[in-house]
């Protein structure tokens, strides 16, 4: 079990305990009708959550520093050893493919946003058609994958094999993190192929022309896509 997974498990357990504590305290204080006590308890628990988040941030920063030092040690160890240098190169390429390292290259930037010209009250159709939905993001991301994108991010959330793009209430989440409008999708790859997502009768054009959704597509050089910072966990797939 690596450090990231251990940290995630510990913090997840802490958050579960804190959430359970909040639920118990709120229920108890409601039964007793002591609003003042409830507010005081909630404030204490909120402080505890903030402290837990601060501790997580500190641990993650320490982990980042440790990984940088490890990379330096690997580089020093492989300077005069061609076999180790080749192995290190393979590891780095694997990290790029898995989304575990930051990458830079040419590609596309696609910006999605709700219809800015028509109000929901004056629209004759379903007003939901004027909004960007999580399914729209999934469709655009999948088209970029099909066009050969080597790295993709949505509002700086790296898309990896286990990434989730979902809707929680009225909020879109990517990798479990809430994202707001506008939605910026970055993709690195051969621009001549990626630009095909903006083809005639393609999904991006349908969003733009049929529903007035903002769907800007722009070629960009030196796009930087951050690495995936979560824990990749295979729940059902096992190696043999």
C-alpha positions in Angstrom: 0.0 0.0 0.0 1.6 3.3 -1.1 1.7 6.6 0.9 -1.1 8.2 -1.1 -3.5 5.3 -0.5 -2.6 5.2 3.2 -3.2 9.0 3.6 -6.5 8.7 1.7 -7.8 5.8 3.9 -6.8 7.6 7.2 -8.4 10.9 6.1 -11.5 9.2 4.7 -12.0 7.4 8.1 -11.5 10.7 10.0 -14.1 12.4 7.8 -16.5 9.5 8.3 -16.2 9.8 12.1 -16.6 13.6 12.0 -19.7 13.3 9.7 -21.2 10.7 12.0 -20.4 12.9 15.0 -22.2 15.9 13.4 -25.3 13.8 12.7 -25.5 12.5 16.2 -24.9 15.9 17.8 -27.4 17.7 15.6 -30.1 15.1 16.3 -29.4 15.2 20.0 -29.6 19.0 20.2 -32.7 19.1 18.1 -34.4 16.7 20.5 -33.4 18.9 23.5 -34.3 22.1 21.7 -31.0 23.7 22.6 -30.2 25.8 19.6 -27.3 27.6 21.2 -25.6 24.4 22.2 -26.2 23.0 18.7 -24.4 26.0 17.1 -21.5 25.7 19.5 -21.2 22.0 18.7 -21.4 22.5 15.0 -18.7 25.2 15.2 -16.4 22.8 17.1 -16.9 20.1 14.6 -16.4 22.5 11.7 -13.1 23.5 13.2 -12.2 19.9 13.6 -12.9 19.3 9.9 -10.9 22.3 8.9 -8.0 21.1 11.0 -8.2 17.6 9.4 -8.1 19.3 5.9 -5.1 21.3 6.9 -3.4 18.2 8.1 -4.2 16.5 4.9 -2.8 19.4 2.9 0.4 19.3 4.9 0.8 15.6 4.5 0.2 15.9 0.7 2.8 18.6 0.5 5.3 16.4 2.4 4.5 13.6 0.0 5.1 15.9 -3.0 8.5 16.9 -1.6 9.4 13.2 -1.0 8.5 12.3 -4.6 10.7 15.1 -5.9 13.6 13.9 -3.8 12.9 10.3 -5.0 13.0 11.5 -8.6 16.4 13.2 -7.9 17.8 10.1 -6.4 16.6 8.0 -9.3 18.2 10.4 -11.8 21.5 10.3 -9.9 21.4 6.5 -9.6 20.8 6.0 -13.4 23.4 8.5 -14.7 26.1 5.8 -15.3 23.9 2.8 -15.7 22.2 2.4 -19.1 19.9 -0.5 -17.9 18.6 1.5 -15.0 18.3 4.6 -17.2 16.1 2.7 -19.6 14.0 1.3 -16.8 13.6 4.8 -15.3 12.5 6.1 -18.8 9.9 3.3 -19.0 8.6 4.3 -15.5 8.3 7.9 -16.6 6.5 7.0 -19.8 4.1 4.7 -17.8 3.4 7.6 -15.4 2.5 9.8 -18.4 0.2 7.3 -19.9 -1.5 6.6 -16.5 -1.9 10.4 -15.8 0.4 10.3 -12.8 2.8 13.0 -14.1 2.3 16.6 -15.3 2.6 16.9 -19.1 3.0 19.7 -21.6 2.3 19.8 -25.3 0.2 21.2 -28.2 -3.5 20.5 -28.5 -6.9 22.0 -28.0 -8.7 24.0 -25.3 -12.5 23.7 -25.4 -14.7 26.0 -23.3 -18.3 25.1 -22.4 -20.8 27.3 -20.8 -24.5 27.7 -20.4 -26.5 29.6 -23.0 -25.8 33.3 -22.3 -28.4 34.8 -24.8 -31.7 33.2 -24.0 -33.4 33.3 -20.7 -35.1 30.1 -19.4 -38.4 31.9 -19.0 -38.6 33.0 -22.7 -37.4 29.6 -24.1 -40.2 27.7 -25.8 -38.5 24.3 -25.3 -37.1 22.5 -22.2 -35.0 25.2 -20.4 -32.6 22.4 -19.4 -31.5 22.3 -23.0 -29.8 25.7 -22.4 -27.5 24.3 -19.7 -24.3 22.3 -19.9 -24.8 18.9 -18.3 -22.4 16.2 -17.1 -23.4 14.1 -20.1 -22.3 16.9 -22.4 -18.8 16.9 -20.8 -18.6 13.1 -21.1 -19.5 13.2 -24.8 -16.8 15.9 -25.5 -14.2 14.0 -23.5 -15.0 10.8 -25.3 -14.7 12.5 -28.7 -11.3 13.8 -27.7 -10.2 10.3 -26.7 -11.5 8.9 -30.0 -9.5 11.7 -31.8 -6.3 10.4 -30.1 -5.9 12.8 -27.2 -2.9 11.6 -25.1 -3.9 13.7 -22.0 -7.1 15.4 -21.0 -8.2 17.5 -18.1 -11.5 19.1 -17.1 -11.1 22.3 -15.1 -7.6 21.0 -14.2 -8.9 17.6 -13.0 -6.8 15.0 -14.9 -8.9 12.4 -16.7 -7.6 8.9 -16.0 -9.0 5.4 -16.5 -10.9 5.5 -13.3 -12.1 9.1 -13.5 -15.8 9.8 -12.9 -17.8 12.7 -14.4 -21.1 12.8 -12.5 -24.0 15.1 -11.5 -24.7 15.6 -7.8 -27.9 17.6 -7.6 -27.3 20.5 -9.9 -23.5 20.4 -9.6 -21.1 18.6 -12.0 -18.3 16.7 -10.3 -15.1 15.3 -11.8 -13.0 12.9 -9.8 -15.3 13.7 -6.9 -14.5 17.4 -7.1 -17.1 20.1 -7.8 -16.5 22.1 -10.9 -18.3 25.3 -12.0 -18.9 27.2 -15.2 -17.3 27.8 -17.5 -15.9 24.3 -18.0 -12.5 24.2 -19.6 -11.4 21.0 -21.3 -7.8 20.7 -22.3 -6.4 18.0 -24.5 -2.9 17.3 -25.7 -2.4 15.5 -29.0 -2.1 15.9 -32.8 -4.0 19.1 -33.4 -5.1 18.1 -36.9 -6.9 15.1 -35.5 -8.2 16.7 -32.3 -9.8 19.6 -34.2 -12.1 17.0 -35.8 -14.3 17.3 -32.7 -15.5 20.6 -34.1 -16.7 19.0 -37.3 -20.0 19.6 -39.1 -22.9 17.9 -37.3 -20.5 16.9 -34.5 -21.6 17.1 -30.9 -19.8 20.3 -30.2 -21.4 22.0 -33.1 -24.8 20.6 -32.1 -24.4 22.2 -28.7 -23.5 25.5 -30.2 -26.0 25.8 -33.0 -29.0 23.9 -31.7 -29.0 25.1 -28.1 -26.8 28.2 -28.0 -24.4 26.5 -25.6 -21.0 28.3 -25.5 -18.7 25.8 -27.1 -15.4 27.5 -28.1 -12.7 25.4 -29.6 -9.1 26.8 -29.9 -5.8 25.3 -30.9 -3.1 26.0 -28.3 0.6 25.4 -28.0 2.4 24.4 -24.8 -0.7 23.3 -22.9 0.0 22.1 -19.4 -2.2 19.4 -17.9 -1.6 18.5 -14.2 -1.1 15.0 -12.9 -3.9 13.1 -11.3 -3.7 13.6 -7.5 -6.1 11.0 -6.3 -5.6 7.3 -5.6 -6.1 4.9 -8.5 -7.8 1.9 -7.0 -8.9 -1.2 -9.0 -11.8 -2.7 -7.1 -12.8 -5.4 -9.6 -9.7 -5.9 -11.8 -6.9 -8.1 -10.5 -3.5 -8.8 -12.0 -2.5 -12.5 -12.7 
